[in-house]
Amino acid sequence: MASKDRSGFQTATNPNTSNDSDDDADWIDRPEEGESVQGIILEKTENCGKFDSTLLKLRRTDSDEGERALMWSNNAIDDILNANDLGVGDEIIVEGVGSYQWEDTDGEMRDATSYEVLYR
């Protein structure tokens, strides 16, 4: 049985459930086919959120130059970033280069985007 005495304890902050930030970063979606996002990686935080995904914080260097953005990565993007040892300080372009369908565990067909990552 759990103890009811909570005196002397503080509530710990859970970094995986808060979308609030002191930062002025805006949330953006991963690009769709034919779209791209370009920016310098400011932070790369793995195993975040409901699906243990990687969260990328970018300083945009494209049309929204200078703005900070938060974008969820996915396994395909993570694989490319990790295979090329890309992280904080690297400038990347994440481009949606195609689309495909896949079947989820419930037998439902889902749409997805293929990505290419360029860097310098």
URZI-V465463 format. One record per pair of residues at least 12 apart in sequence whose ideal C-beta (glycine too) atoms are under 10 Angstrom apart, sorted by sequence separation. I is the first residue (numbers start at 0). J is the second residue. D is the distance in whole Angstrom. If there is no record, write none. Layout:
i:I j:J d:D
i:I j:J d:D
This chain:
i:42 j:54 d:8
i:43 j:55 d:6
i:44 j:56 d:8
i:56 j:68 d:7
i:57 j:69 d:8
i:79 j:91 d:9
i:98 j:110 d:6
i:99 j:111 d:6
i:42 j:55 d:7
i:43 j:56 d:8
i:55 j:68 d:8
i:56 j:69 d:6
i:57 j:70 d:6
i:80 j:93 d:9
i:98 j:111 d:7
i:99 j:112 d:8
i:41 j:55 d:8
i:42 j:56 d:4
i:43 j:57 d:10
i:55 j:69 d:7
i:56 j:70 d:8
i:79 j:93 d:9
i:97 j:111 d:9
i:98 j:112 d:5
i:99 j:113 d:6
i:40 j:55 d:6
i:41 j:56 d:5
i:42 j:57 d:9
i:54 j:69 d:6
i:55 j:70 d:5
i:76 j:91 d:9
i:97 j:112 d:7
i:98 j:113 d:7
i:40 j:56 d:7
i:41 j:57 d:6
i:54 j:70 d:8
i:55 j:71 d:8
i:96 j:112 d:8
i:97 j:113 d:4
i:24 j:41 d:9
i:38 j:55 d:8
i:39 j:56 d:10
i:40 j:57 d:6
i:41 j:58 d:6
i:53 j:70 d:10
i:54 j:71 d:6
i:55 j:72 d:5
i:76 j:93 d:6
i:95 j:112 d:5
i:96 j:113 d:5
i:97 j:114 d:9
i:24 j:42 d:9
i:38 j:56 d:9
i:39 j:57 d:7
i:40 j:58 d:8
i:53 j:71 d:7
i:54 j:72 d:7
i:94 j:112 d:10
i:95 j:113 d:7
i:96 j:114 d:7
i:97 j:115 d:9
i:22 j:41 d:9
i:36 j:55 d:9
i:38 j:57 d:3
i:39 j:58 d:5
i:52 j:71 d:5
i:53 j:72 d:4
i:94 j:113 d:10
i:95 j:114 d:6
i:96 j:115 d:5
i:22 j:42 d:10
i:37 j:57 d:8
i:38 j:58 d:5
i:39 j:59 d:8
i:52 j:72 d:6
i:53 j:73 d:8
i:73 j:93 d:10
i:94 j:114 d:7
i:95 j:115 d:8
i:36 j:57 d:7
i:38 j:59 d:5
i:39 j:60 d:6
i:50 j:71 d:8
i:52 j:73 d:7
i:53 j:74 d:9
i:55 j:76 d:8
i:72 j:93 d:8
i:93 j:114 d:6
i:94 j:115 d:5
i:37 j:59 d:7
i:38 j:60 d:5
i:52 j:74 d:9
i:55 j:77 d:10
i:93 j:115 d:8
i:94 j:116 d:8
i:36 j:59 d:8
i:37 j:60 d:5
i:38 j:61 d:7
i:48 j:71 d:7
i:50 j:73 d:9
i:53 j:76 d:8
i:70 j:93 d:8
i:92 j:115 d:8
i:93 j:116 d:6
i:94 j:117 d:7
i:36 j:60 d:10
i:37 j:61 d:4
i:47 j:71 d:8
i:52 j:76 d:10
i:53 j:77 d:5
i:92 j:116 d:7
i:93 j:117 d:8
i:36 j:61 d:7
i:37 j:62 d:9
i:38 j:63 d:9
i:42 j:67 d:10
i:44 j:69 d:10
i:47 j:72 d:10
i:52 j:77 d:8
i:55 j:80 d:8
i:91 j:116 d:6
i:92 j:117 d:4
i:93 j:118 d:10
i:29 j:55 d:10
i:35 j:61 d:7
i:36 j:62 d:10
i:37 j:63 d:9
i:38 j:64 d:9
i:41 j:67 d:7
i:91 j:117 d:7
i:92 j:118 d:8
i:35 j:62 d:10
i:36 j:63 d:9
i:37 j:64 d:9
i:38 j:65 d:10
i:41 j:68 d:9
i:42 j:69 d:9
i:45 j:72 d:9
i:53 j:80 d:8
i:89 j:116 d:10
i:90 j:117 d:9
i:91 j:118 d:5
i:92 j:119 d:9
i:26 j:54 d:10
i:27 j:55 d:10
i:38 j:66 d:9
i:39 j:67 d:10
i:41 j:69 d:10
i:44 j:72 d:10
i:53 j:81 d:9
i:90 j:118 d:7
i:91 j:119 d:8
i:15 j:44 d:9
i:38 j:67 d:8
i:43 j:72 d:8
i:89 j:118 d:5
i:90 j:119 d:5
i:14 j:44 d:8
i:18 j:48 d:9
i:27 j:57 d:8
i:38 j:68 d:7
i:60 j:90 d:6
i:89 j:119 d:8
i:15 j:46 d:8
i:16 j:47 d:9
i:55 j:86 d:10
i:56 j:87 d:9
i:60 j:91 d:9
i:61 j:92 d:8
i:85 j:116 d:7
i:15 j:47 d:5
i:16 j:48 d:8
i:24 j:56 d:6
i:27 j:59 d:9
i:36 j:68 d:7
i:38 j:70 d:9
i:45 j:77 d:8
i:58 j:90 d:9
i:60 j:92 d:9
i:14 j:47 d:7
i:15 j:48 d:5
i:16 j:49 d:8
i:24 j:57 d:8
i:57 j:90 d:9
i:83 j:116 d:8
i:85 j:118 d:6
i:14 j:48 d:10
i:15 j:49 d:8
i:22 j:56 d:8
i:24 j:58 d:9
i:25 j:59 d:9
i:36 j:70 d:6
i:43 j:77 d:9
i:57 j:91 d:8
i:82 j:116 d:10
i:84 j:118 d:10
i:24 j:59 d:10
i:79 j:114 d:7
i:83 j:118 d:7
i:15 j:51 d:8
i:20 j:56 d:9
i:27 j:63 d:9
i:45 j:81 d:10
i:55 j:91 d:9
i:57 j:93 d:9
i:75 j:111 d:9
i:78 j:114 d:10
i:79 j:115 d:8
i:80 j:116 d:7
i:15 j:52 d:10
i:43 j:80 d:7
i:75 j:112 d:9
i:79 j:116 d:4
i:25 j:63 d:9
i:43 j:81 d:10
i:55 j:93 d:9
i:73 j:111 d:8
i:75 j:113 d:7
i:76 j:114 d:5
i:78 j:116 d:10
i:79 j:117 d:10
i:80 j:118 d:9
i:15 j:54 d:9
i:27 j:66 d:9
i:73 j:112 d:9
i:75 j:114 d:6
i:76 j:115 d:10
i:79 j:118 d:9
i:14 j:54 d:10
i:30 j:70 d:9
i:40 j:80 d:8
i:75 j:115 d:10
i:76 j:116 d:6
i:25 j:66 d:7
i:27 j:68 d:5
i:29 j:70 d:6
i:73 j:114 d:8
i:75 j:116 d:9
i:24 j:66 d:8
i:25 j:67 d:7
i:26 j:68 d:7
i:27 j:69 d:7
i:28 j:70 d:7
i:29 j:71 d:7
i:43 j:85 d:8
i:72 j:114 d:9
i:23 j:66 d:8
i:24 j:67 d:4
i:25 j:68 d:6
i:26 j:69 d:5
i:27 j:70 d:5
i:28 j:71 d:8
i:29 j:72 d:8
i:43 j:86 d:5
i:23 j:67 d:6
i:24 j:68 d:6
i:25 j:69 d:7
i:26 j:70 d:8
i:27 j:71 d:9
i:29 j:73 d:7
i:42 j:86 d:9
i:43 j:87 d:6
i:72 j:116 d:10
i:22 j:67 d:6
i:24 j:69 d:5
i:25 j:70 d:10
i:26 j:71 d:9
i:40 j:85 d:7
i:42 j:87 d:7
i:24 j:70 d:10
i:29 j:75 d:10
i:40 j:86 d:6
i:41 j:87 d:7
i:43 j:89 d:9
i:20 j:67 d:10
i:22 j:69 d:8
i:29 j:76 d:8
i:40 j:87 d:5
i:41 j:88 d:9
i:39 j:87 d:9
i:40 j:88 d:7
i:20 j:69 d:8
i:39 j:88 d:7
i:40 j:89 d:5
i:39 j:89 d:7
i:40 j:90 d:8
i:18 j:69 d:8
i:38 j:89 d:10
i:39 j:90 d:5
i:40 j:91 d:6
i:38 j:90 d:7
i:39 j:91 d:8
i:37 j:90 d:7
i:38 j:91 d:7
i:37 j:91 d:7
i:38 j:92 d:8
i:36 j:91 d:8
i:37 j:92 d:4
i:38 j:93 d:9
i:35 j:91 d:10
i:36 j:92 d:7
i:37 j:93 d:8
i:35 j:92 d:5
i:36 j:93 d:5
i:37 j:94 d:9
i:35 j:93 d:6
i:36 j:94 d:8
i:34 j:93 d:9
i:35 j:94 d:4
i:36 j:95 d:9
i:34 j:94 d:7
i:35 j:95 d:7
i:33 j:94 d:8
i:34 j:95 d:5
i:35 j:96 d:9
i:30 j:92 d:9
i:32 j:94 d:9
i:33 j:95 d:6
i:30 j:93 d:6
i:32 j:95 d:4
i:33 j:96 d:8
i:29 j:93 d:7
i:30 j:94 d:6
i:31 j:95 d:5
i:32 j:96 d:7
i:33 j:97 d:9
i:30 j:95 d:4
i:32 j:97 d:6
i:33 j:98 d:9
i:29 j:95 d:7
i:30 j:96 d:9
i:32 j:98 d:5
i:31 j:98 d:8
i:32 j:99 d:10
i:32 j:110 d:10
i:34 j:112 d:9
i:40 j:118 d:9
i:31 j:110 d:10
i:32 j:111 d:10
i:33 j:112 d:10
i:35 j:114 d:9
i:32 j:112 d:6
i:35 j:115 d:9
i:37 j:117 d:9
i:39 j:119 d:10
i:31 j:112 d:6
i:32 j:113 d:8
i:30 j:112 d:7
i:32 j:114 d:10
i:35 j:117 d:9
i:29 j:112 d:7
i:30 j:114 d:8
i:29 j:114 d:8
